[in-house]
Amino acid sequence: MAGGRALATPFGTFYTPNITSDPEHGLGKWSEAEFIQVLSKGISPGGSHYFPVFPYPSYTRMSREDMQALWAYLRTVSAVAKPNKAHDIPWYLGRIASWSWQYLFFTPGAWTPQPDKSIAWNRGAYIATALAHCGECHTPRNRFGVLDQSMAYAGTENGPEDAKVPNITSDPETGIGKWSHDELVDFFQEGMLPDGDYTGSLMAEVVDNGLKYMTKADAEALATYIAALPPIPHAIVHKKKN
């Protein structure tokens, strides 16, 4: 969690920040209120506006209780005195650009359950929308980096690190409409595909560092929500794992 992980995007290469408890380079001097402001509004303790490559447009959907729990955990992460690395981005993507992006395209606010849906669907929707922010990679973006909600979860050929991100809507031909509920749960917990192979690239990191730690109930809920996504035909050519 000491940062420095490069993330190449069509807008430049961004580097993840140090989120250990180091007081100089990490979050050691932050308050809980400042941390919640970062997640819910995309604004740093110093008042600068974060680039949306930090997925605050999704984190803003988190409940206050989950933000507080995340803060409590991060406070226990040992300090690592590692300076943050400057992003490698064009000069025009400066502070004014990130402020303008927020002003034009960002709507803060917690996720709201849908009363006409099941408990499992609502839990899965919360996980996908707020915690796991699945749509940030699986939804194509326009030239301003804004998610195209008409193609939500339909995949993109221009994902992070120039990866082709698959269509995970319920379309049976170009999406995952032929996957069973149990196959989806197995994928979240082990990264195993229906054909017995395992996912690779960035999705392998998502499974290894996050999804596999979900409870079985949360994996079941996420599978319920993902399987119910409206079908959107959108063929994405998958990169085969070496």
VEXKOL-930942 format. One line per 2 residues: number of its first residue (from 1); their letters; for each residue z negated, y, x negated of N, C-alpha, C. Coordinates in steps of 0.05 Angstrom, whole numbers, padded with zeros to 5 digits. Example, Ala and Ser with C-alpha at 12.3 -4.5 7.8 and 13.67 -1.06 7.14 Angstrom:
BEGIN
1	AS	-00156,-00114,-00264,-00156,-00090,-00246,-00156,-00066,-00264 ~ -00142,-00045,-00257,-00143,-00021,-00273,-00157,00001,-00258 $
***
This chain:
BEGIN
1	MA	00000,-00024,-00016,00000,00000,00000,00000,00025,-00017 ~ 00006,00022,-00043,00006,00045,-00061,00033,00060,-00060 $
3	GG	00051,00051,-00043,00076,00065,-00039,00097,00060,-00061 ~ 00119,00075,-00059,00140,00072,-00079,00163,00054,-00071 $
5	RA	00160,00041,-00048,00182,00023,-00038,00205,00040,-00029 ~ 00229,00035,-00041,00253,00051,-00034,00265,00041,-00008 $
7	LA	00274,00059,00008,00287,00052,00033,00313,00069,00035 ~ 00335,00056,00029,00361,00070,00029,00371,00073,00058 $
9	TP	00379,00097,00065,00390,00103,00092,00415,00119,00089 ~ 00430,00123,00111,00454,00140,00110,00448,00169,00102 $
11	FG	00422,00177,00104,00414,00204,00098,00402,00208,00070 ~ 00401,00186,00055,00389,00187,00028,00369,00164,00025 $
13	TF	00357,00164,00001,00337,00143,-00004,00309,00155,-00002 ~ 00293,00143,00015,00265,00152,00019,00246,00132,00006 $
15	YT	00223,00142,-00003,00203,00125,-00016,00177,00125,00000 ~ 00167,00102,00005,00142,00100,00021,00119,00113,00006 $
17	PN	00101,00126,00020,00078,00140,00008,00055,00121,00002 ~ 00038,00131,-00015,00012,00117,-00022,-00007,00121,00002 $
19	IT	-00014,00099,00015,-00033,00101,00038,-00059,00086,00031 ~ -00065,00084,00005,-00092,00073,-00002,-00112,00096,00001 $
21	SD	-00137,00090,-00004,-00158,00111,-00001,-00161,00129,-00025 ~ -00141,00129,-00043,-00143,00146,-00066,-00144,00176,-00057 $
23	PE	-00163,00192,-00066,-00166,00219,-00057,-00144,00238,-00067 ~ -00131,00231,-00089,-00111,00249,-00100,-00083,00243,-00089 $
25	HG	-00076,00218,-00089,-00049,00210,-00081,-00047,00196,-00055 ~ -00069,00187,-00044,-00069,00172,-00019,-00081,00187,00004 $
27	LG	-00096,00173,00021,-00107,00185,00045,-00137,00191,00042 ~ -00147,00191,00018,-00176,00193,00013,-00189,00218,00024 $
29	KW	-00174,00240,00026,-00186,00265,00035,-00179,00271,00065 ~ -00165,00252,00077,-00157,00257,00105,-00181,00251,00124 $
31	SE	-00181,00264,00147,-00200,00257,00168,-00186,00239,00188 ~ -00202,00227,00205,-00191,00210,00226,-00173,00227,00244 $
33	AE	-00181,00251,00251,-00165,00268,00268,-00138,00275,00256 ~ -00138,00279,00229,-00113,00285,00216,-00094,00261,00216 $
35	FI	-00106,00237,00212,-00090,00213,00213,-00077,00209,00240 ~ -00093,00213,00261,-00082,00210,00288,-00060,00231,00293 $
37	QV	-00063,00255,00282,-00042,00275,00285,-00016,00266,00271 ~ -00019,00253,00248,00004,00243,00234,00019,00222,00251 $
39	LS	00005,00203,00263,00017,00182,00279,00028,00193,00305 ~ 00014,00210,00318,00021,00218,00345,00041,00242,00346 $
41	KG	00041,00259,00324,00058,00282,00324,00076,00285,00300 ~ 00073,00267,00280,00091,00268,00257,00086,00293,00240 $
43	IS	00061,00304,00241,00055,00328,00226,00032,00321,00206 ~ 00037,00328,00180,00018,00321,00159,-00007,00339,00161 $
45	PG	-00029,00332,00148,-00053,00349,00147,-00047,00377,00137 ~ -00027,00379,00120,-00019,00405,00109,-00001,00421,00127 $
47	GS	00008,00409,00149,00025,00423,00168,00055,00418,00166 ~ 00063,00402,00146,00092,00397,00144,00100,00375,00164 $
49	HY	00125,00375,00170,00136,00356,00190,00149,00333,00175 ~ 00142,00309,00183,00153,00285,00170,00181,00279,00179 $
51	FP	00196,00267,00161,00223,00257,00169,00219,00233,00187 ~ 00237,00230,00206,00234,00207,00225,00239,00180,00212 $
53	VF	00245,00179,00186,00246,00153,00173,00218,00141,00173 ~ 00197,00158,00174,00170,00149,00180,00169,00147,00211 $
55	PY	00166,00123,00222,00171,00120,00250,00150,00131,00269 ~ 00143,00156,00266,00124,00168,00284,00135,00170,00313 $
57	PS	00162,00172,00317,00171,00172,00345,00163,00147,00360 ~ 00158,00125,00345,00148,00101,00357,00117,00100,00357 $
59	YT	00105,00108,00334,00076,00107,00332,00062,00125,00352 ~ 00076,00146,00361,00064,00164,00380,00058,00149,00406 $
61	RM	00071,00126,00411,00066,00110,00435,00040,00093,00433 ~ 00028,00092,00409,00004,00076,00405,-00020,00088,00421 $
63	SR	-00038,00071,00429,-00062,00080,00442,-00080,00094,00422 ~ -00097,00112,00431,-00116,00125,00413,-00135,00104,00400 $
65	ED	-00142,00084,00415,-00160,00063,00404,-00147,00048,00381 ~ -00121,00042,00384,-00107,00027,00362,-00104,00045,00338 $
67	MQ	-00099,00071,00342,-00097,00089,00319,-00124,00090,00305 ~ -00145,00091,00320,-00172,00092,00307,-00178,00066,00292 $
69	AL	-00169,00044,00304,-00174,00018,00290,-00158,00016,00264 ~ -00133,00026,00265,-00116,00027,00241,-00128,00044,00220 $
71	WA	-00139,00067,00228,-00152,00085,00209,-00176,00072,00196 ~ -00192,00058,00213,-00216,00045,00202,-00208,00024,00182 $
73	YL	-00186,00010,00186,-00177,-00010,00167,-00168,00003,00141 ~ -00151,00024,00143,-00140,00037,00119,-00162,00049,00102 $
75	RT	-00184,00057,00114,-00206,00067,00099,-00219,00046,00081 ~ -00213,00021,00086,-00225,-00001,00070,-00206,-00009,00047 $
77	VS	-00181,00001,00047,-00162,-00006,00026,-00169,00007,00000 ~ -00172,-00008,-00020,-00180,00003,-00047,-00161,00024,-00057 $
79	AV	-00173,00044,-00069,-00157,00066,-00079,-00139,00057,-00103 ~ -00115,00067,-00103,-00096,00063,-00125,-00085,00090,-00133 $
81	AK	-00091,00098,-00157,-00083,00125,-00166,-00054,00125,-00175 ~ -00036,00123,-00155,-00007,00123,-00161,00006,00146,-00147 $
83	PN	00018,00164,-00161,00031,00188,-00148,00054,00179,-00130 ~ 00059,00195,-00110,00082,00190,-00092,00107,00198,-00106 $
85	KA	00129,00185,-00099,00155,00191,-00111,00171,00208,-00092 ~ 00184,00228,-00102,00200,00246,-00086,00224,00232,-00074 $
87	HD	00231,00238,-00049,00254,00226,-00036,00280,00235,-00050 ~ 00299,00218,-00051,00326,00225,-00062,00344,00231,-00039 $
89	IP	00344,00256,-00030,00359,00264,-00006,00373,00290,-00012 ~ 00394,00296,00004,00409,00322,00000,00390,00346,00003 $
91	WY	00397,00368,-00010,00381,00392,-00010,00376,00403,00018 ~ 00396,00399,00036,00394,00411,00062,00375,00396,00081 $
93	LG	00366,00372,00073,00346,00358,00089,00318,00365,00080 ~ 00312,00390,00082,00286,00400,00074,00267,00403,00097 $
95	RI	00246,00419,00093,00225,00423,00112,00236,00434,00139 ~ 00255,00453,00137,00266,00465,00162,00281,00444,00178 $
97	AS	00295,00426,00163,00310,00405,00177,00292,00386,00192 ~ 00270,00378,00179,00251,00360,00192,00237,00373,00216 $
99	WS	00231,00399,00213,00219,00414,00236,00239,00416,00259 ~ 00264,00422,00252,00285,00424,00273,00289,00398,00287 $
101	WQ	00289,00376,00272,00293,00350,00284,00271,00345,00305 ~ 00246,00350,00297,00224,00346,00316,00227,00363,00341 $
103	YL	00234,00388,00336,00237,00407,00359,00258,00398,00379 ~ 00280,00387,00368,00303,00381,00385,00301,00352,00397 $
105	FF	00290,00334,00382,00293,00306,00390,00267,00290,00394 ~ 00244,00301,00388,00220,00285,00389,00203,00292,00413 $
107	TP	00195,00271,00428,00177,00274,00451,00152,00258,00446 ~ 00130,00270,00439,00105,00255,00435,00093,00245,00461 $
109	GA	00076,00225,00458,00062,00215,00481,00059,00185,00481 ~ 00036,00176,00491,00029,00147,00491,00047,00131,00510 $
111	WT	00050,00106,00503,00066,00088,00521,00050,00083,00546 ~ 00065,00082,00568,00053,00079,00595,00061,00052,00607 $
113	PQ	00042,00034,00614,00049,00009,00626,00065,00012,00652 ~ 00081,-00008,00658,00097,-00007,00683,00083,-00026,00703 $
115	PD	00073,-00015,00726,00058,-00031,00744,00074,-00054,00758 ~ 00100,-00051,00759,00116,-00072,00772,00123,-00095,00753 $
117	KS	00113,-00094,00728,00118,-00116,00709,00092,-00132,00704 ~ 00096,-00156,00693,00073,-00173,00687,00056,-00163,00665 $
119	IA	00032,-00174,00663,00014,-00166,00641,00027,-00173,00614 ~ 00039,-00197,00612,00052,-00205,00587,00075,-00187,00580 $
121	WN	00092,-00180,00599,00114,-00162,00594,00104,-00135,00584 ~ 00083,-00124,00597,00073,-00098,00588,00061,-00099,00560 $
123	RG	00046,-00121,00554,00035,-00124,00527,00058,-00126,00507 ~ 00078,-00142,00513,00101,-00144,00495,00116,-00118,00491 $
125	AY	00119,-00103,00513,00133,-00077,00511,00117,-00058,00493 ~ 00091,-00058,00496,00074,-00041,00479,00077,-00049,00449 $
127	IA	00076,-00075,00444,00079,-00084,00416,00107,-00075,00405 ~ 00128,-00081,00420,00155,-00075,00411,00160,-00045,00408 $
129	TA	00149,-00030,00427,00155,-00001,00427,00138,00015,00408 ~ 00112,00009,00407,00094,00025,00392,00086,00013,00365 $
131	LA	00075,-00011,00365,00064,-00023,00341,00085,-00033,00322 ~ 00103,-00050,00331,00124,-00061,00314,00148,-00044,00311 $
133	HC	00151,-00024,00329,00173,-00005,00329,00200,-00019,00325 ~ 00205,-00041,00340,00229,-00057,00336,00255,-00040,00340 $
135	GE	00254,-00022,00359,00278,-00006,00364,00287,00012,00342 ~ 00269,00018,00323,00276,00037,00301,00298,00025,00284 $
137	CH	00299,-00002,00281,00320,-00014,00265,00342,-00027,00283 ~ 00334,-00037,00306,00353,-00052,00322,00369,-00035,00341 $
139	TP	00366,-00009,00340,00381,00009,00357,00399,00027,00340 ~ 00424,00030,00346,00441,00048,00330,00433,00077,00333 $
141	RN	00439,00093,00313,00433,00121,00313,00458,00138,00313 ~ 00456,00162,00323,00479,00181,00321,00478,00195,00294 $
143	RF	00495,00215,00291,00498,00228,00265,00473,00245,00258 ~ 00456,00250,00278,00431,00265,00273,00407,00246,00269 $
145	GV	00412,00220,00268,00391,00201,00264,00375,00196,00289 ~ 00386,00203,00312,00372,00198,00337,00380,00171,00349 $
147	LD	00361,00156,00359,00367,00130,00370,00384,00133,00395 ~ 00405,00116,00397,00423,00116,00421,00410,00097,00441 $
149	QS	00395,00108,00460,00380,00092,00479,00398,00076,00498 ~ 00423,00085,00501,00442,00069,00517,00449,00043,00504 $
151	MA	00443,00041,00478,00448,00016,00463,00422,00005,00452 ~ 00400,00009,00466,00374,00001,00456,00373,-00029,00450 $
153	YA	00365,-00035,00425,00361,-00062,00415,00388,-00078,00412 ~ 00410,-00064,00414,00436,-00077,00413,00447,-00081,00384 $
155	GT	00431,-00073,00364,00438,-00078,00337,00456,-00056,00325 ~ 00458,-00056,00299,00475,-00036,00286,00485,-00047,00260 $
157	EN	00508,-00036,00251,00519,-00044,00225,00510,-00024,00203 ~ 00494,-00005,00211,00486,00016,00192,00455,00018,00191 $
159	GP	00442,-00005,00188,00413,-00005,00187,00402,00003,00160 ~ 00375,00002,00157,00363,00008,00131,00375,-00009,00109 $
161	ED	00377,00003,00085,00388,-00010,00062,00416,-00022,00067 ~ 00431,-00008,00084,00458,-00016,00091,00460,-00044,00103 $
163	AK	00438,-00052,00116,00437,-00079,00128,00450,-00079,00155 ~ 00462,-00101,00162,00471,-00105,00190,00448,-00116,00206 $
165	VP	00440,-00101,00226,00416,-00109,00242,00426,-00121,00268 ~ 00417,-00145,00274,00428,-00160,00297,00421,-00149,00324 $
167	NI	00438,-00155,00343,00433,-00149,00371,00412,-00168,00382 ~ 00390,-00157,00392,00368,-00175,00402,00365,-00171,00432 $
169	TS	00386,-00161,00446,00385,-00160,00475,00391,-00189,00485 ~ 00389,-00192,00511,00393,-00219,00523,00422,-00226,00527 $
171	DP	00440,-00211,00515,00468,-00219,00518,00472,-00247,00505 ~ 00484,-00266,00520,00485,-00293,00510,00505,-00297,00487 $
173	ET	00525,-00280,00484,00545,-00284,00464,00539,-00268,00438 ~ 00532,-00243,00441,00527,-00226,00418,00498,-00220,00412 $
175	GI	00480,-00228,00431,00452,-00224,00428,00437,-00250,00425 ~ 00413,-00251,00436,00396,-00275,00433,00391,-00287,00460 $
177	GK	00410,-00284,00478,00407,-00294,00506,00405,-00324,00508 ~ 00414,-00339,00487,00412,-00368,00488,00386,-00379,00475 $
179	WS	00370,-00361,00464,00345,-00370,00452,00325,-00376,00474 ~ 00309,-00397,00470,00288,-00403,00489,00263,-00386,00482 $
181	HD	00245,-00386,00501,00219,-00372,00496,00205,-00382,00471 ~ 00204,-00409,00469,00190,-00421,00446,00204,-00414,00420 $
183	EL	00231,-00413,00420,00245,-00406,00396,00239,-00377,00387 ~ 00236,-00360,00406,00228,-00332,00399,00200,-00331,00387 $
185	VD	00182,-00346,00399,00154,-00346,00389,00154,-00358,00360 ~ 00169,-00379,00356,00170,-00391,00329,00182,-00371,00309 $
187	FF	00201,-00355,00318,00213,-00336,00300,00192,-00315,00292 ~ 00177,-00305,00311,00158,-00284,00305,00136,-00295,00287 $
189	QE	00129,-00320,00290,00106,-00331,00275,00115,-00343,00248 ~ 00140,-00352,00246,00148,-00365,00221,00174,-00354,00209 $
191	GM	00189,-00339,00225,00215,-00329,00215,00237,-00350,00218 ~ 00231,-00371,00233,00251,-00393,00235,00270,-00388,00258 $
193	LP	00296,-00391,00252,00317,-00387,00271,00321,-00413,00287 ~ 00334,-00411,00311,00339,-00436,00327,00354,-00458,00312 $
195	DG	00371,-00451,00293,00385,-00472,00278,00369,-00484,00255 ~ 00344,-00476,00252,00328,-00487,00231,00327,-00471,00205 $
197	DY	00346,-00452,00203,00346,-00434,00179,00324,-00413,00183 ~ 00320,-00397,00162,00299,-00376,00164,00312,-00349,00160 $
199	TG	00301,-00329,00173,00311,-00302,00170,00307,-00292,00141 ~ 00323,-00274,00133,00321,-00263,00106,00321,-00233,00106 $
201	SL	00325,-00221,00083,00327,-00192,00079,00303,-00178,00091 ~ 00307,-00155,00103,00284,-00138,00112,00269,-00152,00134 $
203	MA	00282,-00168,00151,00268,-00181,00173,00248,-00201,00162 ~ 00254,-00213,00140,00235,-00232,00127,00209,-00217,00120 $
205	EV	00212,-00192,00110,00188,-00176,00104,00173,-00169,00129 ~ 00187,-00163,00150,00174,-00156,00176,00157,-00180,00185 $
207	VD	00169,-00204,00183,00154,-00228,00192,00130,-00233,00173 ~ 00136,-00233,00147,00115,-00241,00128,00092,-00221,00126 $
209	NG	00099,-00195,00130,00078,-00175,00127,00066,-00165,00154 ~ 00077,-00174,00176,00068,-00164,00201,00067,-00184,00224 $
211	LK	00091,-00192,00233,00092,-00207,00258,00076,-00234,00257 ~ 00076,-00247,00234,00063,-00273,00233,00033,-00271,00236 $
213	YM	00022,-00247,00234,-00007,-00243,00237,-00014,-00237,00266 ~ 00005,-00236,00284,-00001,-00232,00312,-00015,-00257,00322 $
215	TK	-00032,-00253,00342,-00044,-00276,00356,-00021,-00290,00371 ~ -00027,-00315,00378,-00007,-00330,00394,-00001,-00316,00420 $
217	AD	-00022,-00305,00432,-00018,-00291,00458,00000,-00267,00455 ~ -00003,-00252,00433,00015,-00229,00428,00043,-00238,00422 $
219	AE	00046,-00259,00407,00073,-00270,00401,00087,-00278,00427 ~ 00071,-00291,00445,00082,-00299,00471,00090,-00275,00487 $
221	AL	00073,-00254,00486,00079,-00230,00502,00104,-00216,00491 ~ 00106,-00214,00465,00130,-00201,00453,00155,-00217,00460 $
223	AT	00153,-00243,00460,00176,-00260,00467,00184,-00255,00496 ~ 00164,-00252,00513,00169,-00246,00542,00185,-00220,00545 $
225	YI	00177,-00199,00530,00190,-00173,00533,00218,-00174,00521 ~ 00220,-00184,00497,00247,-00185,00483,00267,-00201,00499 $
227	AA	00258,-00224,00510,00277,-00240,00525,00286,-00227,00551 ~ 00271,-00207,00560,00278,-00194,00585,00294,-00168,00581 $
229	LP	00301,-00162,00556,00317,-00138,00551,00344,-00141,00564 ~ 00354,-00120,00577,00380,-00122,00590,00402,-00129,00570 $
231	PI	00420,-00146,00579,00442,-00154,00560,00461,-00131,00554 ~ 00467,-00127,00529,00486,-00107,00520,00505,-00121,00501 $
233	PH	00530,-00126,00509,00549,-00139,00491,00555,-00120,00467 ~ 00549,-00129,00444,00553,-00113,00420,00552,-00132,00396 $
235	AI	00576,-00139,00386,00578,-00158,00365,00570,-00146,00338 ~ 00552,-00158,00324,00544,-00150,00297,00549,-00174,00279 $
237	VH	00564,-00170,00257,00569,-00191,00238,00544,-00195,00221 ~ 00531,-00218,00222,00507,-00223,00207,00513,-00229,00178 $
239	KK	00495,-00219,00161,00496,-00226,00133,00482,-00253,00129 ~ 00495,-00272,00118,00483,-00298,00114,00465,-00298,00090 $
241	KN	00441,-00309,00093,00422,-00310,00071,00432,-00327,00048 ~ 00430,-00317,00023,00439,-00333,00001,00422,-00357,-00004 $
***
